[in-house]
Amino acid sequence: MKAELVAFGQLKIEGERYNRDVVIEGGKIRKRDKAPSKALQGRARHTPLSAAEQIPWGGKRLIIGTGARGQLPIAAEVGEEAKRRGIAVEALPTSEACLLLAAIDPDDVYAILHVTC
């Protein structure tokens, strides 16, 4: 799947531009709903990724793009749930996460990509 962080706050996936965080589940792209994680938002104003969100647990690997500077906080419960499900989690800056997606068939992509911080 071809994806690229083209600018701070902007992704391009398979030719389409996105100005917000996205979730990719089996190749289908949707907006990340951060509302369930808002209660965990700290003074840094970053809404962390928590297991309360609709995480795309369908694959054997979950790729998390942690933002332009890699600053997206990830709640420990996400890793715990992934371990319980036998899913490998790879969390890295979004531009690097996009490079990983290039080698994966779109139907096998399970990812969350953060576009800022």
C-alpha positions as a printed Julia matrix, in Angstrom:
117×3 Matrix{Float64}:
   0.0     0.0    0.0
   1.48    3.32  -1.04
   1.39    5.86   1.79
   3.4     8.98   2.55
   3.46   11.7    5.17
   3.69   14.55   2.65
   3.67   17.38   5.18
   3.06   17.98   8.86
  -0.62   17.11   9.27
  -1.1    15.56   5.84
  -0.97   12.01   4.52
  -1.29   10.73   1.0
  -2.51    7.14   0.72
  -3.04    5.48  -2.63
  -3.33    8.94  -4.23
  -5.88   10.34  -1.73
  -4.97   13.1    0.71
  -5.93   12.98   4.4
  -5.61   15.88   6.83
  -6.3    13.85   9.96
  -5.29   10.66  11.7
  -6.46    7.53   9.93
  -7.04    3.88  10.69
  -6.41    1.3    8.0
  -8.18   -2.0    8.49
  -7.68   -4.65   5.85
  -6.96   -1.92   3.3
 -10.04    0.14   4.17
  -9.29    3.66   5.4
 -11.35    5.52   8.0
 -10.93    8.5   10.3
  -9.42    7.78  13.7
 -12.0     8.51  16.38
  -9.95    9.88  19.29
 -12.98   10.62  21.49
 -12.69    7.41  23.59
  -9.09    8.37  24.47
  -9.69   12.07  25.25
 -10.0    11.38  28.99
  -6.33   10.3   28.98
  -5.13   13.48  27.34
  -2.35   15.02  29.39
  -0.91   18.47  29.74
   1.06   17.96  26.53
  -2.26   18.24  24.65
  -1.66   14.95  22.86
  -4.55   12.5   22.84
  -2.91    9.1   23.38
  -3.84    5.97  21.53
  -5.75    3.76  23.95
  -7.51    0.4   23.75
 -10.82    2.26  24.18
 -10.57    3.25  20.5
 -11.57    1.03  17.6
  -8.17   -0.56  17.08
  -7.85   -2.62  13.86
  -7.03   -5.96  15.52
  -7.72   -8.06  12.39
  -4.18   -8.88  11.31
  -1.07  -10.44  12.79
   0.71   -7.08  12.79
  -0.42   -3.62  13.84
   1.62   -0.7   12.55
   1.3     2.53  14.5
   2.6     5.74  12.96
   3.43    7.9   15.98
   3.47   11.24  14.18
   5.9    13.45  12.31
   8.21   13.59  15.34
   7.18   10.26  16.85
   5.42   11.8   19.85
   2.03   10.06  19.89
   1.65    8.52  23.35
   0.46    4.91  23.33
  -1.29    3.58  26.44
   0.27    0.42  27.85
  -3.09   -1.33  27.52
  -2.71   -1.29  23.71
   0.44   -3.38  23.95
  -1.12   -5.66  26.54
  -4.18   -6.3   24.37
  -2.01   -6.9   21.3
   0.05   -9.44  23.25
  -3.12  -11.17  24.47
  -4.28  -11.42  20.83
  -0.88  -12.55  19.5
  -0.45   -9.42  17.39
   2.94   -7.81  16.84
   2.94   -4.03  17.28
   5.38   -1.81  15.43
   5.27    1.8   16.6
   7.51    4.25  14.77
   7.34    7.77  13.3
   4.63    8.02  10.66
   7.01    8.58   7.73
   8.78    5.31   8.63
   5.48    3.51   9.17
   4.44    4.56   5.67
   7.57    2.92   4.27
   6.58   -0.36   5.95
   3.14   -0.21   4.34
   4.71   -0.15   0.86
   5.77   -3.78   1.22
   2.34   -5.02   2.35
  -0.64   -5.98   0.23
  -3.43   -3.44   0.99
  -5.76   -6.21   2.19
  -3.2    -7.12   4.86
  -2.64   -3.59   6.21
  -3.75   -2.92   9.78
  -2.44    0.45  10.88
  -3.09    3.66  12.74
  -1.33    6.72  11.36
  -0.98    9.95  13.35
  -0.35   13.03  11.19
   0.96   15.64  13.62
   3.37   15.77  16.61
